[in-house]
């Protein structure tokens, strides 16, 4: 039974990854060229939050109870989009740091030496200064 639930969840996750709009958008944001769009993509959370609030009003006015599932989906999608901004900034910082270190390594291999302790001596403190 546990195996059946496990396999079903794997297939559902793959299906939702390919079909759901927020998952498609998040996959595009997590590429190198899409990392810069993480913060503006946070604005996509606004329509999801609005839809969730409209659905809760409909439910409170006597609407069907199954709309609660749509409220949860809308809230989950909104949270994913709100979280995409900070995550993309961290990923972009990490990628740019790696690119910078690779560029420095290439420059060193080509013979362009940047600042190093051998070139410029460390300052020497005079007397008994500590």
Protein Blocks (a to p, Z undefined) as FASTA:
>chain_A
ZZmmmmmmmmmmmmmmmmmmklmmmmmmmpmklmmmmmmmmmmmmmmmmmmmmmmmmmmn
opafklmmmmmmmmmmmmmmmmmmmmmmmmmmmmmmmmmmmmmmmmmmnopacddfklpc
cdddehjbZZ
